[in-house]
């Protein structure tokens, strides 16, 4: 079963039900149906759908205005539904932030496949970012930006501290000796490096851990070295 969240917005119940059945046949079951524009904006903020099918002619505010408001906080794909087949209407729909345009009457199966295509494109756009971001518990490590966030707050790490954390994150769950860690980060022979590594680990814990004396992320393996763990997966 697909885990994508889809929002359908149309003031015609028959169309909402028709689209829901077509999407169900393709394996999409997390579907929210909305019958007016104002509710569509507020519900979208709450559920953060992965894709929206949006009628243009709606009570309250029309689909164009709904799209403009949603684009202020979401970049999820939006497919417009319309009884209008005028080229200017299609251009307007794309200009306000729509990703596709389907004219009524439509084939429900075609709409379902257009939804699939938009979800694939959205995944493709996100993939490069997701490949490089490392998430460990409450920590989010951005190797390209040399940044570390915890609970959405950026931590002020020195270059060495960041390099240590990044190296440990690439070997999460593995015990890394002080010598190996020193050689990887400093690029020099690790003989006699114990004190240097211990000082940097202490400073790193002071910034990462809620209680540095009882670390949850960087664990000391007595006589062996250190390992980085996800405290929520113990």
LUMVEX-310285 format. One line per 4 residues: their letters; for each residue x, y, z of C-alpha. Coordinates in steps of 0.02 Angstrom, whole numbers. Layout:
A = X/Y/Z ~ ... .
//
This chain:
XXXX = 0/0/0 ~ 63/174/-45 ~ 91/293/100 ~ 68/453/-1 .
XXXX = -59/578/64 ~ -174/647/-70 ~ -298/792/-53 ~ -447/807/-171 .
XXXX = -534/976/-183 ~ -698/988/-279 ~ -874/1047/-235 ~ -953/900/-329 .
XXXX = -968/747/-218 ~ -982/629/-367 ~ -815/688/-437 ~ -731/671/-267 .
XXXX = -795/492/-251 ~ -748/450/-431 ~ -569/511/-406 ~ -555/422/-239 .
XXXX = -605/255/-317 ~ -482/278/-461 ~ -340/317/-340 ~ -388/171/-227 .
XXXX = -371/53/-376 ~ -192/116/-398 ~ -152/84/-215 ~ -178/259/-143 .
XXXX = -287/255/12 ~ -233/404/119 ~ -354/525/37 ~ -432/683/109 .
XXXX = -584/756/20 ~ -625/942/34 ~ -772/1034/-47 ~ -721/1218/-37 .
XXXX = -570/1329/-61 ~ -548/1404/113 ~ -551/1235/199 ~ -429/1169/68 .
XXXX = -297/1296/122 ~ -315/1265/309 ~ -324/1075/292 ~ -172/1076/178 .
XXXX = -73/1162/316 ~ -127/1028/439 ~ -100/869/339 ~ 40/924/219 .
XXXX = -17/817/71 ~ 105/744/-55 ~ -6/793/-202 ~ -167/895/-226 .
XXXX = -302/878/-359 ~ -386/1048/-362 ~ -544/1104/-451 ~ -544/1284/-514 .
XXXX = -728/1327/-491 ~ -752/1321/-302 ~ -866/1411/-179 ~ -783/1548/-75 .
XXXX = -616/1567/-162 ~ -575/1486/-329 ~ -440/1358/-364 ~ -316/1488/-429 .
XXXX = -323/1582/-263 ~ -312/1419/-165 ~ -156/1373/-263 ~ -76/1543/-232 .
XXXX = -107/1530/-45 ~ -43/1351/-34 ~ 114/1400/-128 ~ 158/1515/17 .
XXXX = 196/1363/126 ~ 201/1207/16 ~ 284/1150/-145 ~ 186/988/-165 .
XXXX = 123/949/-341 ~ -47/1026/-384 ~ -155/959/-527 ~ -294/1076/-582 .
XXXX = -464/1010/-635 ~ -571/1124/-743 ~ -723/1123/-856 ~ -637/1261/-955 .
XXXX = -532/1209/-1105 ~ -465/1381/-1146 ~ -276/1392/-1168 ~ -269/1552/-1064 .
XXXX = -349/1461/-917 ~ -216/1325/-928 ~ -78/1456/-935 ~ -151/1545/-784 .
XXXX = -160/1382/-687 ~ 23/1347/-719 ~ 71/1528/-687 ~ -1/1529/-510 .
XXXX = 96/1373/-463 ~ 3/1224/-536 ~ 99/1074/-603 ~ -31/997/-720 .
XXXX = -201/1037/-793 ~ -342/913/-831 ~ -501/962/-922 ~ -673/894/-877 .
XXXX = -741/772/-928 ~ -586/670/-887 ~ -533/490/-874 ~ -513/446/-688 .
XXXX = -377/321/-733 ~ -281/455/-829 ~ -289/571/-677 ~ -224/430/-566 .
XXXX = -76/404/-683 ~ -42/591/-688 ~ -36/586/-498 ~ 91/445/-507 .
XXXX = 197/546/-629 ~ 196/700/-516 ~ 245/597/-364 ~ 391/521/-460 .
XXXX = 451/694/-512 ~ 437/759/-333 ~ 540/612/-270 ~ 671/640/-404 .
XXXX = 689/824/-356 ~ 711/780/-172 ~ 831/635/-197 ~ 996/732/-210 .
XXXX = 960/824/-47 ~ 906/668/45 ~ 1063/575/-8 ~ 1177/698/79 .
XXXX = 1080/742/237 ~ 1115/627/386 ~ 983/614/523 ~ 1027/531/688 .
XXXX = 896/551/824 ~ 873/738/849 ~ 1032/778/751 ~ 1030/831/569 .
XXXX = 1202/836/488 ~ 1228/929/324 ~ 1400/878/257 ~ 1394/995/108 .
XXXX = 1347/1147/213 ~ 1455/1093/361 ~ 1307/1122/476 ~ 1231/1024/620 .
XXXX = 1055/1052/685 ~ 976/986/843 ~ 790/1012/869 ~ 795/1137/724 .
XXXX = 930/1243/809 ~ 1102/1256/730 ~ 1248/1202/839 ~ 1407/1305/835 .
XXXX = 1542/1176/803 ~ 1724/1207/760 ~ 1790/1133/598 ~ 1876/990/692 .
XXXX = 1721/952/794 ~ 1617/945/636 ~ 1743/831/551 ~ 1745/713/701 .
XXXX = 1554/705/706 ~ 1542/681/518 ~ 1668/539/520 ~ 1579/453/664 .
XXXX = 1412/475/574 ~ 1483/386/422 ~ 1525/241/537 ~ 1372/248/649 .
XXXX = 1364/103/772 ~ 1546/55/741 ~ 1682/72/872 ~ 1817/192/809 .
XXXX = 1984/193/899 ~ 2063/360/948 ~ 2208/326/830 ~ 2094/292/681 .
XXXX = 1988/445/719 ~ 2143/556/731 ~ 2214/490/568 ~ 2047/516/478 .
XXXX = 2019/695/541 ~ 2195/763/561 ~ 2274/662/421 ~ 2424/617/529 .
XXXX = 2488/466/623 ~ 2379/438/777 ~ 2516/385/896 ~ 2503/481/1061 .
XXXX = 2342/568/1010 ~ 2236/517/1161 ~ 2232/685/1249 ~ 2192/783/1091 .
XXXX = 2047/668/1046 ~ 1978/667/1223 ~ 1975/857/1232 ~ 1884/872/1065 .
XXXX = 1759/736/1110 ~ 1723/824/1276 ~ 1691/990/1188 ~ 1583/904/1058 .
XXXX = 1479/820/1191 ~ 1452/986/1279 ~ 1367/1048/1120 ~ 1276/890/1067 .
XXXX = 1218/808/1227 ~ 1078/860/1344 ~ 1188/796/1486 ~ 1372/784/1433 .
XXXX = 1414/678/1586 ~ 1289/547/1527 ~ 1310/551/1337 ~ 1174/476/1228 .
XXXX = 1256/503/1058 ~ 1445/484/1073 ~ 1478/332/1182 ~ 1648/289/1256 .
XXXX = 1697/107/1233 ~ 1826/86/1370 ~ 1996/36/1303 ~ 1929/33/1124 .
XXXX = 1875/207/1070 ~ 1708/291/1030 ~ 1550/255/934 ~ 1407/365/878 .
XXXX = 1233/293/909 ~ 1052/343/885 ~ 983/353/1063 ~ 809/313/997 .
XX = 863/147/920 ~ 944/66/1072 .
//
